[in-house]
């Protein structure tokens, strides 16, 4: 088991790096989104969303569930894993190059797009191999430069091609070129070191496939569930409707990706490094859930109140019709959020098949509700589904944490959600009047944060005690022979 000092250093460094990556990527992408939204129509965003959905499912098939499984295995099996992934990737890419019409059953409009876009799977596979290695070693800081530069490349290309009237192809080409750069960069900085640690052999094929079986199913079903809105909306509605939901939902997920995803990226390696230290794992769960979500709730409350201003600034006046939908789906990321920070516990303790069963039930319920609600309520039907579905994912997590004797802190969430009370300000039609209330909202948030610290965090985070101990240590260093 890794010692406390080494773990803290690696964890904090990786977490900081993850935040730098997420904030940089989302910030740069945010700027490009503001520009490109003024050039492309909803229908073009819809086509890209549908093509991305297909590509994501294909990349999950290529992954074979090895991503998280390799983090808990030794390096002698990695060569075998890469060989298997390359074989599957070669078959899929060849299939789409020779017979792209295979996707026509879903949408005839993306057949031509997928013939080109499927080539991106080659570079996604390369990137995922090296990203898994850096996660296993908790060396995420090495991903900062390639992630940021590839994002800048994406922004430059998508804006340039967008203004040259390439339409949906502006996003496709920009995505592919940026992924080419990232995969090549990662290969250059850690390819030699990684490749020298294992040999290519099929000796471990069965143990790899059996060990990653449920992880593969979770990856496939989980990402299918995450993108199911594109599939269901694309089946029942026009690309314009898909584009509206894509733009609204993409921005709603922006704070979650910037704040929460960065934290969750390092949780699984952190759990694996402390699997025998339950006290430390419990602290990680508590800090990650309550601290991060407390910030997210405040941000989403502000997004709900000032939605009209945000959409006008970000997407422009041509997309003002998505404001009601934006407000309707605004709180989706913070509904039952503790599941996001504990789902890796199931994998760390090898209860992943329970997670898979929960995902299957959730996916089936989503499809059934989609068949009923989307034709009736269109995009709002999909929003209702996104609010309901997290309940089914909590079942295996709740059972597992009970068995392992971890707490999920249900009672503490009463305080976490207090900033939502400010949402009543949307009853005021004047944006100018609502902006006058912003200092009052900030003051309310500060008082809530103080209350949360007193009630929730002081057990593990006594600020006064920490300052006192630090002062005492500094005094000891300055005067080691002095009296106590």
Backbone torsions as a table, in degrees:
resi	resn	phi	psi	omega
1	UNK	NA	134.8	-176.2
2	UNK	-67.1	139.4	-178.4
3	UNK	-70.8	161.3	-171.2
4	UNK	-63.3	-42.8	-177.0
5	UNK	-65.4	-45.4	179.8
6	UNK	-64.7	-42.9	-179.5
7	UNK	-61.8	-46.9	-179.1
8	UNK	-59.5	-42.2	-179.7
9	UNK	-63.3	-48.8	-179.9
10	UNK	-65.1	-41.1	-177.3
11	UNK	-66.2	-48.2	-178.6
12	UNK	-64.3	-42.7	178.9
13	UNK	-62.1	-45.3	-180.0
14	UNK	-67.0	-40.3	179.6
15	UNK	-65.2	-43.8	177.5
16	UNK	-61.0	-44.6	178.8
17	UNK	-62.6	-40.9	179.6
18	UNK	-62.6	-39.7	178.1
19	UNK	-68.4	-39.4	177.3
20	UNK	-60.1	-44.3	179.7
21	UNK	-62.4	-50.3	-175.8
22	UNK	-64.6	-45.5	-178.9
23	UNK	-66.0	-39.4	-179.9
24	UNK	-66.8	-48.6	-178.2
25	UNK	-62.4	-49.4	-176.5
26	UNK	-68.3	-35.0	178.3
27	UNK	-65.8	-46.7	179.6
28	UNK	-66.2	-43.5	179.1
29	UNK	-64.0	-34.7	179.2
30	UNK	-60.1	-42.6	179.1
31	UNK	-63.6	-44.8	-179.9
32	UNK	-65.0	-35.8	179.6
33	UNK	-64.3	-38.8	178.4
34	UNK	-61.7	-40.2	-177.5
35	UNK	-75.4	-49.4	-173.0
36	UNK	-69.2	-26.6	178.4
37	UNK	-65.1	-21.8	178.7
38	UNK	-85.6	-5.8	-178.2
39	UNK	-110.3	-43.0	-176.0
40	UNK	-93.1	151.2	178.0
41	UNK	-89.5	166.8	178.5
42	UNK	-56.8	-39.3	-177.3
43	UNK	-62.3	-37.1	-179.9
44	UNK	-69.7	-38.8	173.8
45	UNK	-63.8	-35.9	178.7
46	UNK	-64.3	-41.9	178.2
47	UNK	-63.0	-43.2	178.5
48	UNK	-63.7	-40.3	179.7
49	UNK	-62.2	-42.1	179.7
50	UNK	-67.6	-41.4	178.9
51	UNK	-66.0	-38.5	178.3
52	UNK	-65.3	-37.6	177.3
53	UNK	-59.3	-46.6	179.8
54	UNK	-64.1	-45.3	-179.0
55	UNK	-63.1	-36.1	179.5
56	UNK	-65.4	-43.4	178.4
57	UNK	-62.5	-41.8	179.4
58	UNK	-64.8	-40.8	179.2
59	UNK	-66.1	-31.4	175.6
60	UNK	-66.9	-38.6	177.5
61	UNK	-63.8	-41.7	179.4
62	UNK	-65.7	-36.6	-179.2
63	UNK	-62.1	-33.9	178.4
64	UNK	60.9	15.1	-179.2
65	UNK	79.8	6.3	-176.2
66	UNK	-73.3	-23.4	-174.7
67	UNK	-49.7	-59.2	-178.9
68	UNK	-80.5	-28.6	-179.2
69	UNK	-66.3	-38.8	-178.5
70	UNK	-66.0	-25.1	178.0
71	UNK	-65.8	-29.1	-179.6
72	UNK	-102.7	17.1	177.4
73	UNK	-123.4	168.5	177.8
74	UNK	-87.2	166.4	-171.1
75	UNK	-72.3	-15.6	-177.6
76	UNK	-66.4	-17.0	179.8
77	UNK	-94.6	-8.1	-173.4
78	UNK	-67.3	-38.3	179.5
79	UNK	-60.1	-42.5	176.9
80	UNK	-61.3	-43.1	-179.1
81	UNK	-62.2	-42.8	-179.6
82	UNK	-64.8	-41.0	178.1
83	UNK	-59.2	-46.1	179.8
84	UNK	-62.6	-41.9	-180.0
85	UNK	-65.7	-39.7	179.8
86	UNK	-65.7	-37.0	178.2
87	UNK	-63.7	-47.7	-179.7
88	UNK	-64.6	-43.0	179.9
89	UNK	-62.0	-43.8	179.3
90	UNK	-61.1	-39.7	179.8
91	UNK	-65.5	-45.2	-177.0
92	UNK	-66.5	-46.2	-179.5
93	UNK	-62.7	-42.8	178.9
94	UNK	-62.3	-40.8	179.7
95	UNK	-60.3	-45.0	-177.8
96	UNK	-74.8	-24.7	176.7
97	UNK	-75.8	-31.8	-178.0
98	UNK	-94.4	-30.3	-176.6
99	UNK	-144.0	69.4	-179.1
100	UNK	-66.8	-16.7	179.9
101	UNK	-64.1	-7.6	179.7
102	UNK	-60.8	-22.9	-178.4
103	UNK	-92.5	-1.3	-174.7
104	UNK	-65.1	-22.5	179.0
105	UNK	-63.8	-27.4	-179.5
106	UNK	-86.9	-51.9	178.6
107	UNK	-159.8	121.1	179.8
108	UNK	-70.0	-19.9	-176.5
109	UNK	-74.1	-18.3	-176.9
110	UNK	-107.4	8.3	-179.9
111	UNK	-59.7	-51.9	180.0
112	UNK	-64.2	-36.0	179.4
113	UNK	-65.0	-43.4	-175.8
114	UNK	-68.8	-26.8	177.7
115	UNK	-61.6	-39.7	177.8
116	UNK	-83.1	-45.3	-173.7
117	UNK	-65.8	-26.6	179.7
118	UNK	-64.4	-23.8	177.7
119	UNK	-64.4	-23.4	178.1
120	UNK	-64.0	-20.6	179.2
121	UNK	-62.8	-29.6	179.0
122	UNK	-60.9	-47.3	-175.2
123	UNK	-80.2	-30.0	173.6
124	UNK	-62.9	-38.2	178.9
125	UNK	-63.9	-45.3	179.2
126	UNK	-62.2	-46.2	-179.0
127	UNK	-61.5	-41.5	-176.7
128	UNK	-65.6	-34.8	179.8
129	UNK	-62.8	-48.4	-178.1
130	UNK	-74.6	-31.4	176.3
131	UNK	-65.3	-39.6	177.4
132	UNK	-62.7	-41.5	179.0
133	UNK	-61.8	-45.4	-179.2
134	UNK	-67.7	-33.2	175.5
135	UNK	-67.4	-43.0	-179.8
136	UNK	-59.8	-39.8	-179.1
137	UNK	-85.3	-1.6	-174.3
138	UNK	51.8	48.5	178.1
139	UNK	-120.5	49.3	-175.4
140	UNK	-66.1	-20.1	-179.8
141	UNK	-58.9	-24.5	179.0
142	UNK	-74.6	-9.7	179.0
143	UNK	-92.8	-5.8	-174.8
144	UNK	-62.1	-55.0	-175.2
145	UNK	-61.8	-51.7	-179.5
146	UNK	-61.9	-36.6	-179.4
147	UNK	-67.0	-45.9	-177.0
148	UNK	-68.5	-46.3	-178.2
149	UNK	-65.1	-41.5	179.1
150	UNK	-63.7	-34.1	177.1
151	UNK	-68.0	-41.2	177.3
152	UNK	-62.5	-41.7	176.7
153	UNK	-59.2	-44.0	178.4
154	UNK	-58.4	-47.0	-177.3
155	UNK	-62.1	-46.3	-178.2
156	UNK	-61.0	-46.1	-176.2
157	UNK	-69.6	-43.0	-175.8
158	UNK	-66.8	-36.8	178.0
159	UNK	-70.3	-44.6	-179.2
160	UNK	-61.1	-50.2	-178.5
161	UNK	-71.1	-31.6	178.4
162	UNK	-62.5	-43.7	179.5
163	UNK	-75.2	-13.9	174.6
164	UNK	-95.5	14.4	170.8
165	UNK	66.0	39.9	174.5
166	UNK	-81.8	-9.9	178.9
167	UNK	63.4	-136.0	-177.8
168	UNK	-62.3	-26.6	-179.7
169	UNK	-66.3	-22.8	176.1
170	UNK	-60.3	-44.0	-179.7
171	UNK	-72.0	-40.4	-178.7
172	UNK	-61.4	-53.5	-178.0
173	UNK	-63.3	-41.7	179.9
174	UNK	-62.4	-42.5	179.2
175	UNK	-62.2	-44.3	-176.9
176	UNK	-68.2	-45.0	-177.6
177	UNK	-65.5	-40.2	179.0
178	UNK	-65.6	-36.3	178.8
179	UNK	-69.6	-34.8	175.9
180	UNK	-60.2	-47.3	-179.7
181	UNK	-61.1	-47.6	-176.2
182	UNK	-62.0	-44.5	-178.9
183	UNK	-64.0	-41.6	179.6
184	UNK	-68.1	-38.6	179.1
185	UNK	-64.8	-47.0	179.4
186	UNK	-61.7	-37.9	178.1
187	UNK	-63.2	-39.3	-178.1
188	UNK	-69.6	-38.1	-173.5
189	UNK	-84.9	-26.5	-178.8
190	UNK	-138.7	6.0	-179.4
191	UNK	-63.3	-47.5	-177.3
192	UNK	-63.0	-44.2	-179.0
193	UNK	-65.5	-42.0	-178.8
194	UNK	-69.5	-46.8	-176.8
195	UNK	-63.6	-26.6	-179.9
196	UNK	-76.1	-9.3	-174.9
197	UNK	-93.5	-7.4	179.6
198	UNK	-147.1	167.9	177.4
199	UNK	-118.6	152.2	-179.0
200	UNK	-85.2	116.7	-179.6
201	UNK	-156.7	155.0	176.7
202	UNK	-95.5	12.4	-174.3
203	UNK	-60.0	-35.7	-173.3
204	UNK	-102.9	19.1	-174.1
205	UNK	-57.5	-48.6	-175.4
206	UNK	-65.8	-44.3	-179.2
207	UNK	-64.8	-34.7	177.0
208	UNK	-66.7	-49.0	-176.5
209	UNK	-67.3	-40.2	180.0
210	UNK	-71.9	-39.3	-179.7
211	UNK	-67.9	-30.8	-177.6
212	UNK	-101.3	8.0	-172.6
213	UNK	-57.0	-54.2	-177.7
214	UNK	-72.4	-29.7	176.0
215	UNK	-65.8	-36.5	176.5
216	UNK	-64.8	-45.3	179.2
217	UNK	-64.3	-39.9	177.8
218	UNK	-63.1	-44.2	179.9
219	UNK	-61.7	-46.2	-177.8
220	UNK	-66.2	-52.2	-177.7
221	UNK	-70.3	-39.2	-178.4
222	UNK	-63.3	-47.7	179.4
223	UNK	-72.0	-30.4	173.2
224	UNK	-62.9	-41.4	177.4
225	UNK	-64.9	-42.1	-179.5
226	UNK	-62.5	-28.3	-178.4
227	UNK	-108.7	9.0	-174.2
228	UNK	-63.2	-24.3	179.2
229	UNK	-62.8	-36.6	177.8
230	UNK	-67.4	-38.7	-179.4
231	UNK	-68.5	-48.9	-177.2
232	UNK	-68.2	-45.3	179.5
233	UNK	-65.3	-38.6	178.8
234	UNK	-66.6	-26.8	179.7
235	UNK	-78.4	-38.7	-172.9
236	UNK	-100.0	-26.7	-173.0
237	UNK	-120.7	172.8	-179.5
238	UNK	-79.0	161.6	176.5
239	UNK	-55.1	-29.0	178.8
240	UNK	-63.0	-42.1	177.8
241	UNK	-67.2	-40.7	177.7
242	UNK	-61.0	-41.7	178.7
243	UNK	-63.4	-38.5	178.1
244	UNK	-62.0	-46.6	179.7
245	UNK	-67.2	-38.6	179.5
246	UNK	-59.3	-47.0	-178.8
247	UNK	-66.2	-44.8	-178.9
248	UNK	-66.9	-47.6	-176.3
249	UNK	-68.1	-37.2	178.9
250	UNK	-60.6	-42.2	-179.8
251	UNK	-74.5	-34.7	177.1
252	UNK	-60.7	-36.9	-179.2
253	UNK	-79.6	-8.0	-175.4
254	UNK	-58.2	-51.9	178.5
255	UNK	-62.5	-37.2	179.5
256	UNK	-62.4	-40.0	179.9
257	UNK	-71.3	-36.7	-178.1
258	UNK	-73.8	-38.5	-173.0
259	UNK	-100.3	-51.1	-172.4
260	UNK	-81.2	-44.5	-175.5
261	UNK	-61.6	-37.7	179.0
262	UNK	-60.3	-38.8	179.3
263	UNK	-72.0	-46.2	-176.0
264	UNK	-65.7	-25.0	-178.7
265	UNK	-62.2	-32.7	-177.2
266	UNK	-100.2	-2.3	-177.4
267	UNK	-67.2	-44.2	-177.4
268	UNK	-62.5	-49.5	174.3
269	UNK	-59.2	-34.5	178.8
270	UNK	-66.3	-42.5	176.8
271	UNK	-61.9	-42.6	-178.7
272	UNK	-64.9	-34.3	179.3
273	UNK	-74.4	-14.9	-176.4
274	UNK	-129.2	28.8	-173.1
275	UNK	-61.4	-24.2	179.4
276	UNK	-97.0	-2.4	-179.0
277	UNK	-111.3	86.3	-173.7
278	UNK	-67.6	-32.0	179.6
279	UNK	-63.7	-42.7	179.8
280	UNK	-67.9	-40.2	177.8
281	UNK	-61.9	-41.4	178.7
282	UNK	-61.4	-40.0	177.7
283	UNK	-65.1	-40.9	178.9
284	UNK	-61.2	-43.5	179.1
285	UNK	-61.0	-45.9	-175.7
286	UNK	-66.6	-46.6	179.9
287	UNK	-63.6	-43.8	-175.2
288	UNK	-67.0	-41.0	-177.4
289	UNK	-75.2	-61.1	-171.7
290	UNK	-67.9	-43.0	-176.0
291	UNK	-67.5	-49.5	-175.9
292	UNK	-68.2	-44.7	-176.4
293	UNK	-68.3	-29.9	176.7
294	UNK	-59.0	-38.4	177.8
295	UNK	-72.8	-41.8	-177.4
296	UNK	-63.0	-41.8	-178.5
297	UNK	-60.1	-42.7	178.8
298	UNK	-62.0	-43.8	-180.0
299	UNK	-63.2	-43.6	-178.6
300	UNK	-69.7	-30.0	174.5
301	UNK	-64.4	-42.5	177.6
302	UNK	-66.0	-39.2	178.3
303	UNK	-62.9	-38.1	179.2
304	UNK	-66.8	-43.2	-176.7
305	UNK	-69.1	-41.4	-173.9
306	UNK	-110.6	34.7	-177.6
307	UNK	-59.1	-41.6	-178.1
308	UNK	-63.6	-39.8	177.5
309	UNK	-67.8	-42.2	-177.9
310	UNK	-63.4	-47.6	-178.3
311	UNK	-65.2	-39.3	179.6
312	UNK	-63.4	-41.3	-179.0
313	UNK	-72.5	-44.6	-172.2
314	UNK	-78.3	-51.8	-172.4
315	UNK	-103.9	-14.5	179.6
316	UNK	90.5	170.7	-174.1
317	UNK	-69.0	-19.8	-178.6
318	UNK	-72.9	-12.2	-178.6
319	UNK	-116.1	22.3	-179.1
320	UNK	-66.1	-16.5	-179.3
321	UNK	-70.0	-11.1	-180.0
322	UNK	-91.4	-0.4	-177.7
323	UNK	-58.6	-49.2	179.1
324	UNK	-60.0	-40.5	178.3
325	UNK	-65.5	-41.2	179.2
326	UNK	-57.9	-46.4	179.4
327	UNK	-66.1	-36.7	-176.6
328	UNK	-64.6	-38.9	-175.5
329	UNK	-100.0	8.1	-169.2
330	UNK	-60.6	-34.0	-173.6
331	UNK	-98.7	11.5	-179.6
332	UNK	-56.9	-45.7	-175.8
333	UNK	-65.3	-18.0	-176.6
334	UNK	-107.9	12.5	174.1
335	UNK	-83.4	120.7	-177.3
336	UNK	50.1	54.7	-173.1
337	UNK	-72.1	-20.5	-175.3
338	UNK	-63.3	-20.0	177.4
339	UNK	-63.4	-32.7	-178.6
340	UNK	-65.1	-28.9	-174.0
341	UNK	-96.6	-4.4	-179.7
342	UNK	-119.8	-7.0	-178.3
343	UNK	-64.6	-28.9	177.3
344	UNK	-68.6	-21.0	176.1
345	UNK	-60.1	-39.7	-179.8
346	UNK	-60.8	-40.9	-179.2
347	UNK	-73.1	-41.0	-179.2
348	UNK	-61.1	-37.4	-179.9
349	UNK	-98.7	13.4	175.2
350	UNK	60.3	41.8	171.2
351	UNK	-107.0	25.7	-170.8
352	UNK	-64.7	-24.2	-179.6
353	UNK	-66.1	-29.0	175.1
354	UNK	-66.0	-39.9	177.5
355	UNK	-61.9	-39.9	178.9
356	UNK	-63.3	-45.2	179.7
357	UNK	-61.2	-40.4	177.5
358	UNK	-63.4	-39.2	178.3
359	UNK	-65.7	-41.0	-179.8
360	UNK	-62.9	-46.1	178.3
361	UNK	-60.8	-43.1	179.8
362	UNK	-62.7	-43.3	-179.3
363	UNK	-65.5	-42.8	178.9
364	UNK	-62.4	-43.6	178.7
365	UNK	-64.9	-37.0	178.7
366	UNK	-63.9	-44.4	179.6
367	UNK	-65.0	-45.1	-179.2
368	UNK	-63.1	-44.5	177.5
369	UNK	-66.2	-34.3	178.8
370	UNK	-65.0	-40.7	178.2
371	UNK	-61.5	-28.6	-178.1
372	UNK	-92.2	-45.7	-169.6
373	UNK	-87.1	-37.3	-175.1
374	UNK	-65.7	-46.8	176.5
375	UNK	-60.5	-26.7	-176.1
376	UNK	-88.3	-43.9	-174.3
377	UNK	-115.9	3.1	178.6
378	UNK	56.4	-129.6	-176.0
379	UNK	-61.2	-31.5	-179.2
380	UNK	-69.0	-29.4	175.4
381	UNK	-62.4	-41.0	177.2
382	UNK	-66.1	-35.2	176.6
383	UNK	-63.3	-42.6	178.3
384	UNK	-60.1	-42.5	-179.3
385	UNK	-61.8	-42.5	-179.1
386	UNK	-64.9	-26.0	176.3
387	UNK	-78.3	-34.6	-175.3
388	UNK	-81.1	-40.3	-167.7
389	UNK	-61.2	-32.3	-179.1
390	UNK	-59.0	-20.9	-179.7
391	UNK	-58.6	-41.1	-176.4
392	UNK	-70.7	-27.8	178.9
393	UNK	-74.1	-20.5	-178.1
394	UNK	-75.8	-21.6	-173.7
395	UNK	-60.0	-55.9	180.0
396	UNK	-65.7	-32.2	179.2
397	UNK	-66.8	-43.0	-180.0
398	UNK	-63.7	-43.0	179.5
399	UNK	-63.4	-45.6	-177.4
400	UNK	-64.7	-45.5	-179.6
401	UNK	-65.8	-30.8	175.2
402	UNK	-66.2	-43.8	179.7
403	UNK	-64.1	-42.3	-178.3
404	UNK	-83.2	-4.7	177.4
405	UNK	64.5	45.0	172.2
406	UNK	-104.7	153.2	179.4
407	UNK	-101.1	145.7	177.1
408	UNK	-108.1	-2.2	171.5
409	UNK	59.1	52.0	-180.0
410	UNK	-63.8	-42.8	-175.4
411	UNK	-63.7	-37.9	-177.3
412	UNK	-63.2	-21.8	-177.7
413	UNK	-70.7	-13.5	174.8
414	UNK	-59.8	-42.8	178.2
415	UNK	-73.9	-36.5	-177.4
416	UNK	-58.9	-37.0	-174.1
417	UNK	-89.0	3.7	-178.1
418	UNK	-59.2	-34.7	179.3
419	UNK	-58.7	-21.2	180.0
420	UNK	-64.7	-19.9	179.3
421	UNK	-59.1	-24.7	-179.8
422	UNK	-72.7	-8.7	-177.0
423	UNK	-64.6	-17.2	-179.8
424	UNK	-62.8	-16.5	-179.2
425	UNK	-64.4	-17.1	177.7
426	UNK	-66.5	-13.2	175.3
427	UNK	-69.2	-18.5	177.0
428	UNK	-84.2	115.6	-174.6
429	UNK	-70.2	-26.8	-175.3
430	UNK	-81.1	120.5	177.3
431	UNK	-63.6	-37.5	-179.7
432	UNK	-60.7	-41.6	179.0
433	UNK	-66.4	-40.2	179.1
434	UNK	-64.1	-35.5	178.9
435	UNK	-67.2	-30.0	177.1
436	UNK	-63.8	-28.0	-178.7
437	UNK	-81.6	-6.4	-175.6
438	UNK	-58.4	-45.3	177.1
439	UNK	-59.6	-35.7	179.2
440	UNK	-66.8	-39.8	178.1
441	UNK	-63.1	-41.9	179.4
442	UNK	-64.0	-39.6	177.4
443	UNK	-65.1	-43.0	178.1
444	UNK	-60.1	-41.3	179.8
445	UNK	-64.0	-40.3	179.5
446	UNK	-62.8	-40.9	178.6
447	UNK	-66.7	-40.1	178.0
448	UNK	-64.0	-42.5	179.6
449	UNK	-61.5	-40.0	177.0
450	UNK	-64.2	-42.2	178.5
451	UNK	-64.1	-41.4	179.0
452	UNK	-63.4	-41.1	178.9
453	UNK	-62.7	-46.1	-178.1
454	UNK	-61.0	-37.7	-172.9
455	UNK	-92.8	-36.4	-169.1
456	UNK	-105.1	-49.8	-166.1
457	UNK	-92.3	-21.2	-172.0
458	UNK	-62.1	-23.4	179.0
459	UNK	-60.9	-39.3	-178.3
460	UNK	-107.2	-18.6	-172.0
461	UNK	-130.5	75.8	178.2
462	UNK	-88.0	98.9	-173.9
463	UNK	-62.4	-45.5	-179.2
464	UNK	-61.2	-40.9	179.9
465	UNK	-65.3	-39.6	-179.9
466	UNK	-65.0	-41.9	177.6
467	UNK	-64.3	-38.9	-179.2
468	UNK	-65.2	-43.5	179.2
469	UNK	-65.9	-40.6	179.5
470	UNK	-64.4	-42.6	178.6
471	UNK	-62.0	-38.9	180.0
472	UNK	-67.3	-39.8	178.9
473	UNK	-65.9	-41.8	178.8
474	UNK	-62.9	-39.0	179.3
475	UNK	-66.2	-38.3	179.0
476	UNK	-65.5	-38.9	179.2
477	UNK	-66.4	-40.5	-179.9
478	UNK	-70.3	-34.9	-176.8
479	UNK	-133.1	72.0	-173.6
480	UNK	-64.0	-24.0	-178.5
481	UNK	-100.5	4.5	-177.2
482	UNK	-74.7	172.2	178.7
483	UNK	-79.5	155.4	177.9
484	UNK	-72.5	NA	NA
